[in-house]
Amino acid sequence: MSNYIPLKNYFDARLAQLLSNKISPIYSGFPHESFIKGVDELVEGLELKDRVAVITKELHKALNLPYVDALNVLKQITGPENKTEKGMFTNGYFLMPIAHYVEVYGLNDFDESMDALYEITKCHTSEYAIRPFLIRYERQVLERLRVWAVDENAHVRRLVSEGTRPRLPWAKRMDVLCGDPLTNLTLLEQLITDNSQYVKKSVGNHLNDLSKMYKEETMRWIENMHKLHGNKIIWIVKHGLRSLVKAKDRNALEFIRQIGG
């Protein structure tokens, strides 16, 4: 008999209780009971994203603070960094409403919000929350991402790739950055030889997205990267070309054959 519990079922009154237990010692005015009650009454019958949105809205109402003050409270409950390469659905899932809080309420406070997303992604992920900031502040976010691409933390480096993926699952599709696939590819160039398998998988998924939108540009870039790095990047190459290979694209198949795939 399976013990599987759908992820959405974790986002209910029990999660509200968990968040309240973490917030109350920091913010003595937090309305513990009304927050839990509000979440409990509103999440029934909703799917995951809508449940997260409910908890975020109820959290905003319960904190009843200006955004930056609320953020200073929430940043204190993120807990220790995720030292594993397991993703957001294993470690730090309770922080989804916190990341969403920044996404919904923080767009007018760029520096504070970006600093918060940087810290949150070390414990959970900011791959969804960063996307509205990319849309509004594309150039400024890109400046941050170029720095984060060489960060010592693998989760931060992964965010550079995952947060900018055009076809990130569960997220609204985006075009490439600055309307030019080379912008995305230039970011990935800093990550193509990353030592983290977690980062490598994201880069491969990102390339797979791009191959569906800009096949020729992506193929040309991958070929150039292979000339530079050889079979050190062969896993990423295969992962990034998997959709073209599945579609029996002649150029992709021939390239994989040439590199011994």
MIDOSE-1310 file (N, C-alpha, C; in nm, 2 decimals, decimal comma, always signed):
residues 261
msny	+0,09/-0,12/+0,00/+0,00/+0,00/+0,00/+0,09/+0,12/+0,00; +0,06/+0,22/-0,09/+0,15/+0,34/-0,10/+0,13/+0,43/+0,01; +0,24/+0,49/+0,05/+0,23/+0,60/+0,15/+0,25/+0,74/+0,09; +0,23/+0,74/-0,04/+0,25/+0,87/-0,11/+0,15/+0,97/-0,07
iplk	+0,19/+1,09/-0,04/+0,10/+1,20/+0,00/+0,13/+1,31/-0,10; +0,02/+1,36/-0,18/+0,04/+1,47/-0,27/+0,10/+1,59/-0,20; +0,20/+1,66/-0,27/+0,26/+1,77/-0,22/+0,16/+1,88/-0,17; +0,06/+1,90/-0,25/-0,04/+2,00/-0,21/-0,10/+1,98/-0,07
nyfd	-0,10/+1,86/-0,02/-0,16/+1,83/+0,11/-0,08/+1,88/+0,22; +0,05/+1,91/+0,20/+0,13/+1,97/+0,30/+0,10/+2,12/+0,32; +0,03/+2,18/+0,23/+0,00/+2,32/+0,24/-0,14/+2,34/+0,29; -0,15/+2,33/+0,42/-0,28/+2,34/+0,49/-0,26/+2,40/+0,62
arla	-0,35/+2,38/+0,71/-0,35/+2,44/+0,85/-0,22/+2,39/+0,92; -0,17/+2,27/+0,89/-0,05/+2,22/+0,96/+0,07/+2,31/+0,92; +0,08/+2,35/+0,79/+0,19/+2,43/+0,75/+0,17/+2,57/+0,81; +0,05/+2,62/+0,82/+0,02/+2,75/+0,88/+0,07/+2,74/+1,03
qlls	+0,04/+2,63/+1,09/+0,09/+2,61/+1,23/+0,24/+2,62/+1,24; +0,31/+2,55/+1,15/+0,45/+2,55/+1,15/+0,51/+2,69/+1,13; +0,45/+2,76/+1,03/+0,50/+2,90/+1,01/+0,47/+2,99/+1,13; +0,36/+2,97/+1,19/+0,32/+3,05/+1,30/+0,42/+3,02/+1,42
nkis	+0,45/+2,90/+1,44/+0,54/+2,86/+1,55/+0,68/+2,92/+1,53; +0,72/+2,94/+1,40/+0,85/+3,00/+1,37/+0,85/+3,15/+1,38; +0,74/+3,21/+1,34/+0,73/+3,36/+1,34/+0,70/+3,41/+1,48; +0,61/+3,35/+1,56/+0,57/+3,41/+1,69/+0,68/+3,45/+1,78
piys	+0,79/+3,37/+1,80/+0,90/+3,41/+1,89/+0,97/+3,53/+1,84; +0,96/+3,56/+1,71/+1,03/+3,67/+1,65/+0,94/+3,80/+1,65; +0,81/+3,77/+1,62/+0,72/+3,88/+1,61/+0,60/+3,85/+1,71; +0,61/+3,91/+1,82/+0,52/+3,88/+1,93/+0,37/+3,92/+1,90
gfph	+0,35/+4,01/+1,80/+0,22/+4,05/+1,77/+0,15/+3,96/+1,67; +0,21/+3,85/+1,63/+0,16/+3,77/+1,52/+0,03/+3,70/+1,57; -0,08/+3,72/+1,49/-0,21/+3,66/+1,53/-0,22/+3,51/+1,50; -0,16/+3,43/+1,58/-0,14/+3,29/+1,57/-0,27/+3,22/+1,52
esfi	-0,38/+3,23/+1,60/-0,50/+3,15/+1,58/-0,57/+3,20/+1,46; -0,59/+3,33/+1,43/-0,66/+3,37/+1,32/-0,59/+3,34/+1,19; -0,46/+3,34/+1,19/-0,38/+3,30/+1,07/-0,41/+3,15/+1,03; -0,40/+3,07/+1,13/-0,42/+2,92/+1,11/-0,56/+2,90/+1,06
kgvd	-0,66/+2,96/+1,13/-0,80/+2,95/+1,10/-0,83/+2,99/+0,95; -0,77/+3,11/+0,92/-0,79/+3,16/+0,78/-0,74/+3,07/+0,67; -0,62/+3,01/+0,70/-0,57/+2,92/+0,60/-0,65/+2,79/+0,59; -0,69/+2,74/+0,71/-0,77/+2,62/+0,71/-0,90/+2,63/+0,63
elve	-0,96/+2,74/+0,65/-1,09/+2,76/+0,58/-1,08/+2,78/+0,43; -0,97/+2,83/+0,38/-0,96/+2,87/+0,24/-0,89/+2,77/+0,15; -0,81/+2,68/+0,20/-0,73/+2,59/+0,12/-0,81/+2,47/+0,07; -0,91/+2,44/+0,13/-0,99/+2,32/+0,10/-1,03/+2,31/-0,05
glel	-0,99/+2,21/-0,12/-1,03/+2,19/-0,26/-0,94/+2,26/-0,36; -0,84/+2,33/-0,31/-0,75/+2,40/-0,40/-0,62/+2,31/-0,44; -0,56/+2,34/-0,55/-0,44/+2,27/-0,59/-0,32/+2,35/-0,53; -0,20/+2,30/-0,56/-0,08/+2,34/-0,49/-0,06/+2,49/-0,50
kdrv	-0,05/+2,54/-0,62/-0,02/+2,68/-0,64/-0,12/+2,78/-0,58; -0,25/+2,74/-0,58/-0,35/+2,82/-0,52/-0,34/+2,81/-0,37; -0,30/+2,70/-0,31/-0,28/+2,69/-0,17/-0,17/+2,78/-0,12; -0,06/+2,77/-0,20/+0,05/+2,86/-0,17/+0,01/+3,01/-0,17
avit	-0,07/+3,04/-0,27/-0,12/+3,18/-0,28/-0,20/+3,22/-0,16; -0,29/+3,13/-0,11/-0,37/+3,15/+0,00/-0,29/+3,18/+0,13; -0,19/+3,09/+0,15/-0,10/+3,11/+0,27/-0,03/+3,24/+0,26; +0,02/+3,27/+0,14/+0,09/+3,40/+0,13/+0,00/+3,52/+0,16
kelh	-0,12/+3,52/+0,11/-0,21/+3,63/+0,14/-0,25/+3,64/+0,28; -0,27/+3,52/+0,35/-0,31/+3,52/+0,49/-0,19/+3,56/+0,57; -0,07/+3,53/+0,53/+0,05/+3,57/+0,60/+0,07/+3,72/+0,59; +0,04/+3,78/+0,48/+0,05/+3,92/+0,46/-0,05/+4,00/+0,55
kaln	-0,17/+3,94/+0,56/-0,27/+4,00/+0,64/-0,23/+3,99/+0,79; -0,18/+3,87/+0,83/-0,15/+3,85/+0,97/-0,03/+3,93/+1,01; +0,07/+3,95/+0,93/+0,19/+4,03/+0,97/+0,15/+4,17/+0,98; +0,07/+4,22/+0,88/+0,02/+4,36/+0,89/+0,13/+4,46/+0,91
lpyv	+0,24/+4,44/+0,83/+0,36/+4,53/+0,84/+0,39/+4,58/+0,70; +0,46/+4,69/+0,69/+0,52/+4,73/+0,56/+0,61/+4,62/+0,51; +0,62/+4,61/+0,37/+0,69/+4,50/+0,31/+0,83/+4,47/+0,37; +0,91/+4,57/+0,37/+1,05/+4,55/+0,42/+1,05/+4,50/+0,56
daln	+0,96/+4,55/+0,65/+0,96/+4,51/+0,79/+0,91/+4,36/+0,79; +0,81/+4,33/+0,71/+0,76/+4,19/+0,71/+0,87/+4,10/+0,66; +0,95/+4,14/+0,56/+1,05/+4,06/+0,50/+1,16/+4,04/+0,60; +1,19/+4,14/+0,69/+1,29/+4,12/+0,79/+1,25/+4,01/+0,89
vlkq	+1,12/+4,00/+0,91/+1,07/+3,89/+1,00/+1,09/+3,76/+0,93; +1,04/+3,75/+0,81/+1,04/+3,62/+0,73/+1,18/+3,57/+0,71; +1,27/+3,66/+0,68/+1,41/+3,61/+0,65/+1,47/+3,53/+0,78; +1,42/+3,56/+0,89/+1,47/+3,50/+1,01/+1,42/+3,36/+1,04
itgp	+1,32/+3,31/+0,95/+1,27/+3,18/+0,97/+1,31/+3,08/+0,86; +1,40/+3,12/+0,78/+1,44/+3,04/+0,66/+1,52/+2,91/+0,71; +1,59/+2,92/+0,82/+1,66/+2,81/+0,87/+1,79/+2,79/+0,80; +1,86/+2,68/+0,83/+1,99/+2,65/+0,77/+1,99/+2,63/+0,62
enkt	+2,11/+2,65/+0,56/+2,12/+2,63/+0,42/+2,10/+2,48/+0,39; +2,04/+2,45/+0,27/+2,03/+2,31/+0,22/+2,16/+2,26/+0,17; +2,23/+2,17/+0,25/+2,36/+2,13/+0,21/+2,36/+2,01/+0,11; +2,24/+1,96/+0,08/+2,22/+1,85/-0,01/+2,19/+1,90/-0,15
ekgm	+2,19/+1,82/-0,25/+2,14/+1,85/-0,39/+2,00/+1,80/-0,41; +1,93/+1,79/-0,31/+1,79/+1,75/-0,32/+1,71/+1,88/-0,34; +1,60/+1,87/-0,41/+1,53/+1,99/-0,45/+1,43/+2,05/-0,35; +1,35/+2,14/-0,40/+1,26/+2,21/-0,31/+1,15/+2,13/-0,25
ftng	+1,12/+2,02/-0,32/+1,01/+1,94/-0,27/+1,05/+1,84/-0,16; +1,18/+1,84/-0,13/+1,23/+1,75/-0,03/+1,28/+1,83/+0,09; +1,35/+1,94/+0,07/+1,40/+2,02/+0,18/+1,35/+2,16/+0,16; +1,30/+2,22/+0,27/+1,26/+2,36/+0,27/+1,13/+2,39/+0,20
yflm	+1,04/+2,29/+0,18/+0,92/+2,31/+0,11/+0,83/+2,42/+0,18; +0,84/+2,43/+0,31/+0,76/+2,52/+0,39/+0,79/+2,67/+0,35; +0,90/+2,69/+0,28/+0,94/+2,82/+0,24/+0,88/+2,87/+0,11; +0,80/+2,78/+0,04/+0,73/+2,82/-0,08/+0,65/+2,95/-0,06
piah	+0,57/+2,96/+0,04/+0,49/+3,08/+0,06/+0,58/+3,20/+0,09; +0,70/+3,18/+0,15/+0,79/+3,30/+0,17/+0,85/+3,35/+0,04; +0,89/+3,26/-0,04/+0,94/+3,30/-0,18/+0,83/+3,37/-0,25; +0,71/+3,31/-0,24/+0,59/+3,37/-0,31/+0,56/+3,51/-0,26
yvev	+0,58/+3,53/-0,13/+0,56/+3,66/-0,06/+0,64/+3,76/-0,13; +0,77/+3,73/-0,15/+0,86/+3,82/-0,22/+0,81/+3,85/-0,36; +0,77/+3,75/-0,43/+0,72/+3,76/-0,57/+0,60/+3,85/-0,58; +0,51/+3,84/-0,48/+0,38/+3,91/-0,49/+0,39/+4,05/-0,43
ygln	+0,46/+4,07/-0,32/+0,46/+4,20/-0,25/+0,59/+4,28/-0,26; +0,70/+4,22/-0,33/+0,83/+4,28/-0,32/+0,87/+4,35/-0,45; +0,79/+4,36/-0,55/+0,84/+4,41/-0,68/+0,88/+4,55/-0,68; +0,83/+4,63/-0,58/+0,87/+4,77/-0,57/+0,99/+4,79/-0,49
dfde	+1,05/+4,69/-0,43/+1,17/+4,70/-0,35/+1,27/+4,60/-0,40; +1,34/+4,64/-0,51/+1,42/+4,55/-0,58/+1,54/+4,50/-0,50; +1,62/+4,59/-0,44/+1,74/+4,54/-0,37/+1,71/+4,45/-0,26; +1,61/+4,49/-0,18/+1,57/+4,40/-0,06/+1,52/+4,27/-0,11
smda	+1,44/+4,27/-0,21/+1,38/+4,15/-0,26/+1,48/+4,05/-0,32; +1,57/+4,11/-0,40/+1,67/+4,02/-0,46/+1,77/+3,96/-0,36; +1,80/+4,04/-0,26/+1,88/+3,99/-0,15/+1,81/+3,87/-0,08; +1,68/+3,89/-0,06/+1,60/+3,79/+0,00/+1,59/+3,66/-0,08
lyei	+1,57/+3,68/-0,21/+1,57/+3,56/-0,30/+1,70/+3,49/-0,30; +1,81/+3,56/-0,29/+1,94/+3,50/-0,29/+1,95/+3,41/-0,16; +1,90/+3,46/-0,05/+1,91/+3,38/+0,07/+1,81/+3,26/+0,07; +1,69/+3,29/+0,02/+1,59/+3,18/+0,02/+1,63/+3,07/-0,06
tkch	+1,69/+3,10/-0,18/+1,73/+2,99/-0,27/+1,83/+2,89/-0,21; +1,91/+2,94/-0,11/+2,00/+2,85/-0,04/+1,93/+2,75/+0,04; +1,81/+2,77/+0,08/+1,73/+2,68/+0,17/+1,62/+2,61/+0,09; +1,57/+2,68/-0,01/+1,46/+2,63/-0,09/+1,48/+2,65/-0,24
tsey	+1,41/+2,74/-0,30/+1,43/+2,78/-0,43/+1,36/+2,92/-0,46; +1,42/+2,99/-0,55/+1,35/+3,12/-0,59/+1,33/+3,12/-0,74; +1,32/+3,00/-0,80/+1,31/+2,99/-0,95/+1,18/+3,05/-1,00; +1,08/+3,04/-0,92/+0,95/+3,10/-0,97/+0,94/+3,25/-0,93
airp	+0,98/+3,28/-0,81/+0,97/+3,41/-0,76/+1,05/+3,51/-0,83; +1,17/+3,47/-0,89/+1,25/+3,56/-0,96/+1,20/+3,61/-1,10; +1,10/+3,53/-1,15/+1,06/+3,56/-1,29/+0,99/+3,70/-1,31; +0,90/+3,74/-1,22/+0,85/+3,87/-1,23/+0,95/+3,98/-1,22
flir	+1,06/+3,96/-1,15/+1,16/+4,06/-1,14/+1,24/+4,07/-1,27; +1,26/+3,95/-1,34/+1,32/+3,95/-1,47/+1,24/+4,02/-1,57; +1,11/+4,01/-1,56/+1,02/+4,08/-1,65/+1,03/+4,23/-1,63; +1,03/+4,28/-1,51/+1,03/+4,42/-1,48/+1,17/+4,48/-1,48
yerq	+1,27/+4,41/-1,43/+1,40/+4,47/-1,41/+1,50/+4,38/-1,49; +1,48/+4,35/-1,61/+1,56/+4,25/-1,68/+1,71/+4,28/-1,67; +1,76/+4,40/-1,70/+1,90/+4,43/-1,70/+1,96/+4,42/-1,56; +1,89/+4,47/-1,46/+1,94/+4,47/-1,33/+1,95/+4,33/-1,27
vler	+1,85/+4,24/-1,30/+1,85/+4,10/-1,26/+1,97/+4,03/-1,33; +1,99/+4,06/-1,46/+2,10/+3,99/-1,53/+2,23/+4,02/-1,47; +2,25/+4,15/-1,42/+2,37/+4,18/-1,35/+2,40/+4,10/-1,23; +2,29/+4,07/-1,15/+2,30/+3,99/-1,04/+2,33/+3,84/-1,08
lrvw	+2,26/+3,79/-1,18/+2,28/+3,65/-1,22/+2,42/+3,63/-1,27; +2,48/+3,72/-1,33/+2,62/+3,70/-1,37/+2,71/+3,68/-1,25; +2,68/+3,75/-1,15/+2,76/+3,73/-1,02/+2,73/+3,60/-0,96; +2,60/+3,57/-0,95/+2,55/+3,45/-0,89/+2,60/+3,32/-0,96
avde	+2,63/+3,33/-1,09/+2,67/+3,22/-1,16/+2,81/+3,16/-1,11; +2,88/+3,24/-1,04/+3,01/+3,19/-0,99/+3,00/+3,19/-0,83; +2,88/+3,19/-0,78/+2,87/+3,18/-0,63/+2,92/+3,04/-0,58; +2,96/+3,04/-0,46/+3,01/+2,91/-0,40/+2,90/+2,81/-0,37
nahv	+2,78/+2,86/-0,36/+2,66/+2,78/-0,33/+2,60/+2,72/-0,46; +2,59/+2,59/-0,47/+2,53/+2,53/-0,59/+2,39/+2,57/-0,62; +2,31/+2,59/-0,51/+2,17/+2,62/-0,53/+2,16/+2,76/-0,59; +2,25/+2,85/-0,55/+2,25/+2,98/-0,61/+2,29/+2,98/-0,76
rrlv	+2,39/+2,90/-0,79/+2,43/+2,88/-0,93/+2,32/+2,82/-1,01; +2,25/+2,72/-0,96/+2,14/+2,66/-1,03/+2,03/+2,76/-1,06; +2,00/+2,85/-0,96/+1,90/+2,95/-0,99/+1,92/+3,03/-1,11; +2,05/+3,06/-1,15/+2,09/+3,13/-1,27/+2,03/+3,06/-1,39
segt	+2,04/+2,93/-1,39/+1,99/+2,85/-1,51/+1,84/+2,83/-1,49; +1,79/+2,78/-1,38/+1,66/+2,74/-1,36/+1,56/+2,85/-1,36; +1,60/+2,96/-1,30/+1,51/+3,08/-1,29/+1,49/+3,15/-1,43; +1,58/+3,13/-1,52/+1,57/+3,19/-1,65/+1,52/+3,09/-1,76
rprl	+1,49/+2,97/-1,73/+1,44/+2,87/-1,83/+1,32/+2,92/-1,89; +1,31/+2,92/-2,03/+1,19/+2,97/-2,10/+1,07/+2,88/-2,07; +1,09/+2,75/-2,05/+0,97/+2,66/-2,03/+0,98/+2,59/-1,89; +1,01/+2,67/-1,79/+1,01/+2,61/-1,66/+0,88/+2,55/-1,62
pwak	+0,88/+2,42/-1,58/+0,75/+2,36/-1,54/+0,68/+2,44/-1,43; +0,55/+2,44/-1,44/+0,46/+2,51/-1,35/+0,47/+2,66/-1,35; +0,55/+2,71/-1,44/+0,56/+2,86/-1,45/+0,51/+2,90/-1,59; +0,47/+3,03/-1,60/+0,43/+3,09/-1,73/+0,56/+3,09/-1,82
rmdv	+0,54/+3,05/-1,94/+0,65/+3,05/-2,04/+0,70/+3,20/-2,06; +0,83/+3,20/-2,08/+0,90/+3,33/-2,10/+0,97/+3,32/-2,24; +0,99/+3,43/-2,30/+1,08/+3,43/-2,42/+1,22/+3,44/-2,36; +1,32/+3,43/-2,45/+1,46/+3,44/-2,40/+1,49/+3,58/-2,35
lcgd	+1,59/+3,59/-2,27/+1,63/+3,72/-2,22/+1,67/+3,82/-2,32; +1,63/+3,94/-2,31/+1,66/+4,05/-2,41/+1,62/+4,01/-2,55; +1,53/+3,91/-2,56/+1,49/+3,87/-2,70/+1,59/+3,81/-2,78; +1,70/+3,76/-2,71/+1,81/+3,70/-2,79/+1,86/+3,57/-2,71
pltn	+1,85/+3,46/-2,78/+1,90/+3,33/-2,71/+2,04/+3,34/-2,67; +2,12/+3,42/-2,73/+2,26/+3,43/-2,69/+2,28/+3,48/-2,54; +2,18/+3,56/-2,50/+2,18/+3,61/-2,36/+2,17/+3,49/-2,26; +2,08/+3,40/-2,29/+2,06/+3,29/-2,21/+2,19/+3,20/-2,21
ltll	+2,23/+3,18/-2,34/+2,35/+3,09/-2,36/+2,48/+3,14/-2,29; +2,49/+3,27/-2,29/+2,61/+3,34/-2,23/+2,60/+3,31/-2,08; +2,49/+3,31/-2,02/+2,47/+3,28/-1,87/+2,51/+3,13/-1,85; +2,46/+3,04/-1,94/+2,49/+2,90/-1,93/+2,64/+2,87/-1,95
eqli	+2,71/+2,95/-2,02/+2,85/+2,93/-2,05/+2,93/+2,93/-1,92; +2,88/+3,01/-1,82/+2,95/+3,01/-1,69/+2,92/+2,88/-1,61; +2,82/+2,81/-1,65/+2,78/+2,69/-1,57/+2,80/+2,56/-1,64; +2,85/+2,56/-1,77/+2,85/+2,44/-1,85/+2,95/+2,34/-1,79
tdns	+3,05/+2,38/-1,72/+3,15/+2,29/-1,66/+3,13/+2,28/-1,51; +3,02/+2,31/-1,46/+2,99/+2,31/-1,31/+3,01/+2,17/-1,26; +3,06/+2,16/-1,14/+3,09/+2,03/-1,08/+2,96/+1,97/-1,02; +2,86/+2,05/-0,99/+2,74/+2,00/-0,93/+2,65/+1,94/-1,03
qyvk	+2,61/+1,81/-1,00/+2,51/+1,74/-1,09/+2,38/+1,82/-1,09; +2,34/+1,88/-0,98/+2,22/+1,95/-0,97/+2,22/+2,07/-1,06; +2,33/+2,14/-1,07/+2,34/+2,25/-1,17/+2,35/+2,20/-1,31; +2,42/+2,09/-1,33/+2,43/+2,03/-1,47/+2,29/+1,99/-1,52
ksvg	+2,21/+1,93/-1,44/+2,08/+1,89/-1,48/+1,99/+2,01/-1,52; +2,00/+2,12/-1,45/+1,93/+2,24/-1,48/+1,98/+2,30/-1,62; +2,11/+2,30/-1,64/+2,17/+2,35/-1,76/+2,12/+2,27/-1,88; +2,12/+2,14/-1,86/+2,07/+2,05/-1,97/+1,92/+2,07/-2,00
nhln	+1,84/+2,09/-1,89/+1,70/+2,12/-1,91/+1,68/+2,26/-1,98; +1,76/+2,35/-1,95/+1,75/+2,49/-2,01/+1,79/+2,48/-2,16; +1,89/+2,40/-2,19/+1,93/+2,38/-2,33/+1,82/+2,31/-2,41; +1,76/+2,22/-2,34/+1,65/+2,14/-2,41/+1,53/+2,24/-2,44
dlsk	+1,50/+2,33/-2,34/+1,40/+2,43/-2,37/+1,44/+2,52/-2,49; +1,57/+2,56/-2,49/+1,61/+2,65/-2,60/+1,61/+2,58/-2,74; +1,64/+2,45/-2,74/+1,64/+2,37/-2,86/+1,51/+2,36/-2,93; +1,40/+2,38/-2,85/+1,27/+2,37/-2,91/+1,23/+2,51/-2,97
myke	+1,30/+2,61/-2,93/+1,27/+2,75/-2,97/+1,37/+2,81/-3,07; +1,49/+2,78/-3,05/+1,60/+2,83/-3,13/+1,70/+2,72/-3,16; +1,65/+2,62/-3,24/+1,73/+2,50/-3,27/+1,87/+2,53/-3,32; +1,87/+2,61/-3,43/+2,00/+2,63/-3,49/+2,10/+2,70/-3,40
etmr	+2,06/+2,80/-3,33/+2,15/+2,88/-3,24/+2,19/+2,79/-3,13; +2,10/+2,71/-3,08/+2,14/+2,62/-2,96/+2,24/+2,51/-3,01; +2,21/+2,45/-3,12/+2,30/+2,35/-3,18/+2,44/+2,40/-3,20; +2,45/+2,52/-3,26/+2,58/+2,58/-3,29/+2,65/+2,61/-3,16
wien	+2,58/+2,66/-3,06/+2,65/+2,69/-2,93/+2,70/+2,56/-2,87; +2,62/+2,46/-2,87/+2,66/+2,33/-2,81/+2,78/+2,27/-2,88; +2,78/+2,28/-3,01/+2,90/+2,23/-3,08/+3,02/+2,31/-3,05; +3,01/+2,44/-3,03/+3,13/+2,53/-2,99/+3,17/+2,49/-2,85
mhkl	+3,08/+2,47/-2,76/+3,11/+2,43/-2,62/+3,18/+2,30/-2,62; +3,14/+2,21/-2,70/+3,20/+2,08/-2,70/+3,35/+2,08/-2,76; +3,37/+2,17/-2,85/+3,50/+2,19/-2,90/+3,60/+2,25/-2,79; +3,54/+2,33/-2,71/+3,62/+2,39/-2,60/+3,64/+2,29/-2,48
hgnk	+3,54/+2,21/-2,45/+3,54/+2,13/-2,32/+3,54/+1,98/-2,35; +3,52/+1,94/-2,47/+3,52/+1,80/-2,50/+3,42/+1,72/-2,42; +3,45/+1,59/-2,39/+3,35/+1,50/-2,33/+3,33/+1,53/-2,18; +3,40/+1,64/-2,13/+3,37/+1,68/-1,99/+3,22/+1,72/-1,98
iiwi	+3,16/+1,77/-2,09/+3,03/+1,82/-2,09/+2,93/+1,73/-2,16; +2,97/+1,60/-2,19/+2,89/+1,52/-2,27/+2,75/+1,49/-2,21; +2,75/+1,48/-2,08/+2,62/+1,45/-2,01/+2,52/+1,56/-2,03; +2,57/+1,69/-2,02/+2,48/+1,80/-2,04/+2,44/+1,81/-2,19
vkhg	+2,53/+1,78/-2,28/+2,50/+1,79/-2,42/+2,39/+1,69/-2,45; +2,40/+1,57/-2,41/+2,30/+1,47/-2,43/+2,16/+1,51/-2,37; +2,17/+1,56/-2,25/+2,05/+1,60/-2,18/+1,98/+1,72/-2,25; +2,07/+1,81/-2,30/+2,01/+1,93/-2,37/+1,96/+1,90/-2,51
lrsl	+2,00/+1,79/-2,57/+1,96/+1,76/-2,70/+1,85/+1,65/-2,71; +1,81/+1,61/-2,59/+1,72/+1,49/-2,59/+1,59/+1,50/-2,67; +1,53/+1,62/-2,67/+1,41/+1,63/-2,74/+1,43/+1,63/-2,89; +1,54/+1,69/-2,94/+1,58/+1,68/-3,08/+1,61/+1,54/-3,12
vkak	+1,68/+1,47/-3,03/+1,71/+1,33/-3,06/+1,59/+1,25/-3,07; +1,50/+1,27/-2,98/+1,37/+1,19/-2,97/+1,29/+1,22/-3,10; +1,30/+1,35/-3,15/+1,23/+1,38/-3,27/+1,30/+1,34/-3,40; +1,42/+1,27/-3,38/+1,50/+1,22/-3,49/+1,55/+1,33/-3,58
drna	+1,59/+1,45/-3,51/+1,65/+1,56/-3,59/+1,78/+1,51/-3,64; +1,80/+1,53/-3,77/+1,92/+1,47/-3,84/+2,05/+1,53/-3,78; +2,05/+1,66/-3,76/+2,17/+1,73/-3,72/+2,21/+1,69/-3,58; +2,11/+1,68/-3,49/+2,13/+1,64/-3,35/+2,18/+1,49/-3,35
lefi	+2,12/+1,41/-3,42/+2,16/+1,27/-3,42/+2,30/+1,25/-3,47; +2,34/+1,32/-3,58/+2,47/+1,32/-3,63/+2,57/+1,37/-3,53; +2,54/+1,47/-3,47/+2,64/+1,53/-3,37/+2,66/+1,43/-3,25; +2,55/+1,38/-3,20/+2,56/+1,28/-3,09/+2,65/+1,16/-3,14
rqig	+2,63/+1,12/-3,26/+2,71/+1,01/-3,32/+2,86/+1,04/-3,32; +2,89/+1,17/-3,36/+3,02/+1,21/-3,38/+3,10/+1,22/-3,25; +3,03/+1,25/-3,14/+3,10/+1,27/-3,01/+3,09/+1,14/-2,93; +3,04/+1,03/-3,00/+3,04/+0,90/-2,93/+2,93/+0,88/-2,84
g	+2,82/+0,95/-2,86/+2,70/+0,93/-2,77/+2,62/+0,81/-2,80
